[in-house]
């Protein structure tokens, strides 16, 4: 999977976690802990592999890359504030601020940084960056205790895409797993 697709897939994962947090679906402390691990893994993988590659391919993007890193730190600070507000009257507002910060970053990244990456980077390099991003992201998640022996939804989606499974974009993880198994 290329880096742009891998990053955008991970953004969709965050959106699902945010939706669960907004409606109170699940333990908020557990949701925030997993979001924190995923946010850290995503940021590290981007900052170690994707952002430097973009600046090498298109030096004019250095400003957007620095801005993206700054927004990663801002999101971490807002997440810490939300975790600190757990169980208080200010929790909902702290979560809203955190979610807004990440959503804003995702919008900017998908509007500016990722199109620049796609336009400036050869396809083969995008594939290599995607693999490096995923490998680092998954390693960071594993270090934080978040592993999935059956594969992530993103990896199952990619397998379904390669098998040309219809309707795959609207399938959840279990549906993707079944569809991939049926296609084999």
Backbone bond lengths (Angstrom), bond angles and torsions (degrees), N, CA, C in turn:
res aa  C-N    CA-C-N  psi(-1)  N-CA   C-N-CA  omega(-1)  CA-C   N-CA-C  phi
1 X - - - 1.440 - - 1.526 108.00 -
2 X 1.310 116.73 139.40 1.466 119.27 -179.00 1.534 110.06 -76.38
3 X 1.313 115.73 163.42 1.462 121.44 -174.13 1.523 112.12 -62.35
4 X 1.311 117.06 -39.42 1.466 119.80 -178.98 1.522 109.91 -62.47
5 X 1.316 116.61 -47.03 1.467 120.97 179.38 1.524 111.03 -63.44
6 X 1.326 117.10 -43.51 1.462 120.80 -179.28 1.523 111.13 -60.94
7 X 1.318 116.62 -44.25 1.464 120.55 -179.26 1.523 110.49 -67.45
8 X 1.321 116.86 -44.29 1.462 119.29 -179.80 1.531 111.30 -65.45
9 X 1.324 117.54 -37.28 1.466 120.18 175.54 1.520 110.59 -60.40
10 X 1.330 116.42 -41.96 1.464 119.68 179.40 1.523 110.39 -66.81
11 X 1.318 117.87 -35.37 1.461 120.28 175.85 1.530 110.94 -59.40
12 X 1.323 116.52 -39.77 1.472 119.92 179.26 1.530 110.86 -65.33
13 X 1.331 116.91 -33.20 1.468 120.45 176.42 1.526 109.49 -62.72
14 X 1.326 117.12 -44.21 1.466 120.47 178.15 1.525 110.37 -59.95
15 X 1.312 116.74 -41.69 1.470 119.76 -179.83 1.526 111.29 -60.25
16 X 1.324 117.34 -38.36 1.472 120.25 178.27 1.538 110.52 -67.07
17 X 1.310 116.91 -41.11 1.467 119.68 176.99 1.527 110.50 -64.12
18 X 1.323 117.51 -40.99 1.458 120.61 180.00 1.530 110.75 -64.20
19 X 1.325 116.19 -39.72 1.469 119.58 178.26 1.527 109.71 -61.55
20 X 1.321 117.44 -43.43 1.472 121.11 178.71 1.523 110.41 -63.11
21 X 1.309 117.16 -40.85 1.461 121.50 -179.93 1.528 110.75 -65.41
22 X 1.330 116.99 -42.27 1.465 121.39 -178.80 1.523 112.20 -62.38
23 X 1.324 116.56 -41.89 1.477 119.25 -175.67 1.525 112.60 -91.75
24 X 1.303 117.35 -0.17 1.452 120.47 178.63 1.513 113.69 74.67
25 X 1.329 115.97 31.03 1.467 121.51 179.79 1.528 109.12 -87.86
26 X 1.326 116.19 96.51 1.455 120.49 179.82 1.511 111.47 109.41
27 X 1.307 114.53 175.40 1.455 122.47 179.85 1.533 109.08 -74.61
28 X 1.335 118.00 117.46 1.472 119.05 -176.61 1.524 113.36 -60.49
29 X 1.326 117.87 -35.33 1.467 119.77 179.03 1.524 110.35 -65.09
30 X 1.330 116.78 -42.65 1.469 120.61 179.14 1.529 110.61 -67.36
31 X 1.330 116.83 -40.75 1.470 119.84 177.67 1.528 110.55 -60.97
32 X 1.327 116.23 -46.85 1.470 119.28 -179.55 1.525 111.46 -64.16
33 X 1.319 117.07 -36.75 1.470 119.80 178.76 1.529 110.42 -63.78
34 X 1.315 116.74 -43.93 1.467 118.59 179.45 1.520 111.17 -70.36
35 X 1.319 117.06 -40.18 1.470 119.77 176.50 1.524 109.68 -59.04
36 X 1.334 116.63 -42.27 1.467 120.44 179.49 1.529 110.83 -60.28
37 X 1.326 117.18 -45.53 1.467 120.60 179.19 1.522 110.49 -63.48
38 X 1.318 116.77 -42.82 1.466 120.31 -179.07 1.528 111.73 -68.57
39 X 1.326 116.68 -39.96 1.459 120.65 178.70 1.524 110.52 -63.51
40 X 1.318 115.85 -44.71 1.472 120.22 178.38 1.536 110.18 -60.79
41 X 1.321 116.31 -47.53 1.467 120.58 -178.51 1.525 111.06 -61.72
42 X 1.306 116.39 -43.81 1.470 121.60 -179.38 1.534 110.13 -63.16
43 X 1.324 115.69 -48.04 1.468 119.73 -177.84 1.524 111.66 -63.35
44 X 1.316 117.19 -45.67 1.463 121.17 -179.87 1.528 110.11 -60.45
45 X 1.325 116.70 -45.81 1.471 120.38 -178.62 1.524 111.17 -63.14
46 X 1.327 117.41 -40.43 1.467 119.88 177.45 1.527 110.94 -66.39
47 X 1.324 115.92 -47.72 1.454 120.13 -174.42 1.529 112.52 -69.75
48 X 1.311 117.75 -29.97 1.464 120.93 179.68 1.523 113.09 -82.19
49 X 1.313 117.50 -33.44 1.462 119.62 -171.86 1.528 114.13 -118.79
50 X 1.312 117.21 -52.99 1.461 121.06 -169.42 1.521 112.55 -77.26
51 X 1.316 117.42 -51.43 1.456 119.70 -177.22 1.529 112.37 -60.34
52 X 1.343 118.98 -46.25 1.475 117.79 178.27 1.535 112.58 -61.67
53 X 1.326 116.90 -36.80 1.467 119.75 179.35 1.522 110.83 -64.97
54 X 1.328 116.72 -39.38 1.464 119.64 178.70 1.524 110.52 -63.16
55 X 1.321 117.42 -44.35 1.471 120.20 -179.42 1.530 110.60 -64.71
56 X 1.343 117.72 -35.90 1.470 120.07 176.65 1.529 110.68 -65.30
57 X 1.324 116.47 -41.36 1.467 120.52 -178.10 1.523 112.08 -75.82
58 X 1.334 117.06 -35.38 1.461 121.42 -177.63 1.529 109.15 -142.78
59 X 1.332 116.97 87.58 1.467 120.67 -177.43 1.534 114.35 -56.74
60 X 1.323 117.40 -20.91 1.469 118.88 179.34 1.533 111.71 -68.84
61 X 1.318 117.65 -11.38 1.469 121.92 -179.14 1.525 112.86 -87.97
62 X 1.332 118.29 2.52 1.467 120.63 -176.01 1.530 111.62 -58.27
63 X 1.308 118.03 -36.98 1.462 120.77 179.45 1.520 112.15 -64.85
64 X 1.333 116.24 -45.15 1.464 119.89 178.67 1.527 110.68 -64.65
65 X 1.328 116.69 -37.59 1.459 120.49 179.36 1.527 110.46 -65.30
66 X 1.318 117.23 -45.57 1.471 119.94 178.06 1.526 110.82 -61.99
67 X 1.323 116.07 -38.88 1.458 120.66 177.50 1.528 110.21 -63.55
68 X 1.332 117.07 -41.45 1.460 121.13 177.90 1.516 112.06 -60.87
69 X 1.330 116.77 -43.03 1.472 120.74 178.15 1.524 109.77 -63.77
70 X 1.314 117.11 -42.19 1.469 121.05 177.93 1.528 110.28 -59.70
71 X 1.321 116.69 -40.82 1.462 119.80 179.16 1.532 111.75 -68.78
72 X 1.321 117.73 -31.48 1.468 119.70 173.88 1.529 109.69 -59.38
73 X 1.342 116.63 -46.86 1.467 120.44 -179.36 1.530 110.86 -64.46
74 X 1.327 116.24 -40.78 1.468 120.19 178.61 1.532 110.52 -60.80
75 X 1.331 116.73 -42.95 1.469 120.30 178.80 1.523 110.63 -62.31
76 X 1.331 117.24 -40.29 1.465 120.68 178.58 1.528 110.84 -62.53
77 X 1.330 116.60 -40.14 1.467 120.56 179.26 1.532 110.79 -66.00
78 X 1.317 116.08 -42.13 1.469 119.77 -179.60 1.527 110.83 -69.23
79 X 1.321 116.80 -34.00 1.464 120.04 175.97 1.528 110.21 -65.65
80 X 1.319 117.01 -42.15 1.471 120.52 177.64 1.525 110.42 -60.36
81 X 1.328 116.88 -39.23 1.467 120.47 178.12 1.527 110.88 -65.89
82 X 1.331 117.53 -39.27 1.468 121.20 178.17 1.523 110.08 -65.08
83 X 1.336 116.89 -42.82 1.471 119.80 178.51 1.525 110.38 -62.97
84 X 1.313 116.99 -39.82 1.465 121.26 -179.99 1.531 110.57 -66.20
85 X 1.327 117.32 -30.48 1.464 122.09 -177.91 1.531 113.41 -85.18
86 X 1.331 117.45 -2.54 1.472 120.65 179.15 1.526 110.33 -49.62
87 X 1.324 116.44 131.12 1.456 121.07 177.38 1.514 115.16 80.57
88 X 1.318 117.68 3.93 1.465 120.84 179.17 1.526 109.53 -112.11
89 X 1.326 115.09 169.50 1.461 120.85 178.27 1.536 111.57 -66.11
90 X 1.309 117.49 -21.58 1.463 121.09 -178.65 1.521 114.62 -87.51
91 X 1.332 117.26 0.82 1.464 120.27 -175.72 1.526 112.48 -60.67
92 X 1.308 118.06 -47.70 1.470 120.87 -177.42 1.523 110.96 -59.83
93 X 1.328 116.71 -44.00 1.467 119.90 179.28 1.526 111.45 -65.47
94 X 1.319 117.19 -40.44 1.466 120.71 178.75 1.521 110.63 -64.21
95 X 1.331 116.64 -40.78 1.473 120.08 177.02 1.518 110.97 -64.51
96 X 1.317 116.45 -41.92 1.464 120.35 178.97 1.528 110.61 -60.27
97 X 1.322 117.03 -43.21 1.472 120.35 178.45 1.523 111.11 -63.55
98 X 1.317 116.40 -43.07 1.463 120.17 179.27 1.526 110.54 -63.25
99 X 1.317 116.91 -50.18 1.465 121.12 -178.80 1.524 110.20 -60.34
100 X 1.326 117.09 -41.35 1.465 120.35 178.39 1.531 110.87 -61.53
101 X 1.319 117.34 -42.03 1.471 120.29 -179.80 1.526 110.89 -61.69
102 X 1.322 116.76 -44.48 1.463 119.63 -179.45 1.530 110.42 -69.87
103 X 1.313 117.16 -42.73 1.467 120.70 179.73 1.523 110.89 -61.02
104 X 1.319 116.14 -41.51 1.469 120.73 176.69 1.534 110.39 -60.45
105 X 1.319 116.02 -45.79 1.467 120.43 179.14 1.527 110.74 -61.39
106 X 1.318 116.80 -45.39 1.472 121.02 -179.73 1.525 109.92 -59.60
107 X 1.326 116.88 -45.26 1.472 120.45 179.56 1.527 111.06 -59.73
108 X 1.328 116.96 -46.88 1.468 120.09 179.22 1.526 111.31 -64.43
109 X 1.317 116.26 -42.62 1.453 119.79 -179.13 1.530 111.04 -63.13
110 X 1.331 116.21 -43.37 1.458 119.79 -178.30 1.528 112.70 -75.32
111 X 1.327 117.14 -19.07 1.464 121.49 178.65 1.528 111.93 -91.64
112 X 1.337 117.40 -36.21 1.459 121.05 -172.93 1.530 113.59 -112.90
113 X 1.313 116.87 -59.81 1.461 121.22 -170.27 1.532 112.29 -69.85
114 X 1.318 117.43 -49.95 1.470 119.23 -176.05 1.529 113.01 -67.45
115 X 1.337 119.67 -40.52 1.469 117.64 174.20 1.533 112.28 -62.25
116 X 1.335 117.13 -37.80 1.471 120.00 177.44 1.524 110.19 -63.91
117 X 1.322 116.54 -40.75 1.465 120.60 177.96 1.525 110.15 -62.08
118 X 1.320 116.73 -47.85 1.467 121.43 -179.07 1.543 110.54 -61.79
119 X 1.337 116.85 -40.74 1.464 120.71 -176.88 1.521 113.45 -73.65
120 X 1.331 116.82 -29.99 1.465 119.48 -172.91 1.528 114.24 -99.89
121 X 1.308 117.60 -10.82 1.460 120.63 -170.90 1.523 110.93 -114.13
122 X 1.317 117.25 129.59 1.469 119.73 177.75 1.535 111.16 -59.36
123 X 1.320 115.42 149.42 1.465 122.18 -176.27 1.529 112.08 -53.62
124 X 1.306 117.33 -45.92 1.469 120.16 -179.00 1.526 110.98 -60.96
125 X 1.316 116.72 -39.74 1.469 120.78 178.82 1.527 110.29 -68.05
126 X 1.345 117.39 -37.82 1.461 120.52 176.55 1.524 111.13 -60.64
127 X 1.339 115.49 -38.56 1.472 120.08 177.63 1.529 110.14 -65.54
128 X 1.314 117.24 -44.01 1.470 120.90 178.40 1.526 110.89 -62.22
129 X 1.326 116.03 -42.46 1.465 120.15 178.71 1.527 110.95 -64.85
130 X 1.318 116.41 -38.19 1.464 120.08 177.51 1.514 111.00 -61.41
131 X 1.318 116.46 -44.27 1.467 120.61 178.93 1.533 110.69 -64.87
132 X 1.328 116.88 -42.35 1.463 120.45 179.64 1.531 110.66 -65.87
133 X 1.330 116.31 -42.01 1.464 120.87 177.75 1.524 110.11 -59.01
134 X 1.329 116.49 -51.33 1.466 121.04 -178.10 1.527 111.59 -62.78
135 X 1.316 116.79 -43.54 1.464 120.23 -179.21 1.526 110.27 -60.89
136 X 1.312 116.81 -46.72 1.474 120.06 -179.05 1.518 110.85 -67.60
137 X 1.328 116.87 -43.19 1.458 121.38 -179.84 1.530 110.51 -59.94
138 X 1.312 116.49 -47.80 1.459 120.55 -178.78 1.525 111.70 -67.32
139 X 1.322 117.44 -35.44 1.471 120.72 177.23 1.529 110.14 -65.07
140 X 1.323 116.80 -42.45 1.464 120.48 178.20 1.525 110.85 -64.01
141 X 1.331 116.33 -41.27 1.465 119.81 178.10 1.528 110.68 -63.93
142 X 1.316 116.49 -42.32 1.466 120.17 178.91 1.524 110.26 -62.60
143 X 1.331 117.16 -41.76 1.466 120.56 177.80 1.527 111.71 -60.44
144 X 1.343 115.56 -30.66 1.462 120.36 179.99 1.530 112.08 -87.68
145 X 1.339 116.18 0.02 1.458 119.86 177.32 1.514 114.87 90.89
146 X 1.316 117.07 13.75 1.462 121.00 179.07 1.522 108.84 -110.75
147 X 1.310 114.76 93.56 1.466 119.72 178.32 1.515 108.80 -121.05
148 X 1.289 115.06 158.84 1.455 120.83 179.03 1.519 107.40 -137.83
149 X 1.326 118.25 100.16 1.459 120.40 -175.57 1.524 113.24 -63.45
150 X 1.327 117.49 -21.53 1.465 120.36 179.78 1.521 112.03 -89.99
151 X 1.302 119.07 -0.33 1.456 121.75 -179.34 1.513 110.99 97.59
152 X 1.298 115.89 154.50 1.453 120.99 178.95 1.517 109.82 -78.89
153 X 1.313 117.32 163.16 1.454 120.69 175.77 1.528 109.50 -58.01
154 X 1.334 114.64 -38.77 1.458 119.18 -179.27 1.529 111.59 -61.92
155 X 1.320 116.76 -43.32 1.468 118.38 -179.79 1.523 110.62 -69.33
156 X 1.337 117.01 -36.52 1.466 119.61 176.18 1.528 110.82 -66.77
157 X 1.332 116.62 -38.45 1.460 120.16 176.90 1.530 110.31 -60.70
158 X 1.331 116.42 -44.06 1.460 120.12 -179.92 1.528 110.48 -62.70
159 X 1.321 118.06 -40.54 1.461 120.85 176.54 1.526 110.32 -63.30
160 X 1.332 117.38 -40.63 1.467 121.46 178.40 1.525 110.43 -65.87
161 X 1.333 116.67 -37.64 1.473 120.26 178.10 1.521 109.94 -63.58
162 X 1.325 115.94 -44.46 1.462 119.90 -179.61 1.520 111.63 -65.85
163 X 1.338 116.48 -29.16 1.468 120.62 178.03 1.525 111.38 -88.67
164 X 1.342 117.16 1.16 1.459 124.21 179.55 1.533 111.77 56.72
165 X 1.331 115.84 44.87 1.458 121.83 178.31 1.527 108.57 -74.31
166 X 1.331 117.66 122.47 1.477 119.31 179.86 1.524 111.06 -71.42
167 X 1.338 116.21 146.66 1.452 121.85 177.14 1.509 115.21 74.86
168 X 1.320 117.84 10.99 1.470 121.80 -173.67 1.523 113.17 -63.14
169 X 1.316 118.54 -30.41 1.467 118.89 -175.68 1.521 112.72 -67.68
170 X 1.314 118.16 -23.37 1.467 120.07 179.96 1.526 112.63 -99.56
171 X 1.322 117.32 3.41 1.473 120.47 -177.98 1.521 111.46 -85.49
172 X 1.333 114.60 144.56 1.456 118.49 172.71 1.533 108.38 -82.89
173 X 1.311 115.62 -179.27 1.465 120.63 -174.37 1.532 112.35 -60.79
174 X 1.331 116.92 -45.33 1.467 119.47 -179.38 1.524 111.66 -64.86
175 X 1.328 117.08 -39.94 1.466 120.67 178.02 1.529 110.71 -64.80
176 X 1.331 116.32 -40.77 1.462 119.77 177.18 1.522 110.91 -62.82
177 X 1.337 116.77 -43.84 1.464 120.60 -180.00 1.535 110.06 -58.47
178 X 1.342 116.92 -47.36 1.471 120.57 179.31 1.525 111.31 -62.48
179 X 1.342 116.71 -43.75 1.466 120.00 -178.59 1.526 111.31 -64.03
180 X 1.335 116.82 -39.91 1.465 120.23 178.80 1.530 109.66 -66.00
181 X 1.332 116.37 -43.82 1.470 119.88 179.05 1.537 110.62 -61.15
182 X 1.339 117.23 -41.55 1.458 121.54 179.78 1.522 111.57 -67.34
183 X 1.334 116.89 -33.01 1.469 119.44 -178.76 1.520 111.82 -74.24
184 X 1.345 117.08 -20.68 1.475 121.14 179.00 1.478 107.64 -84.38
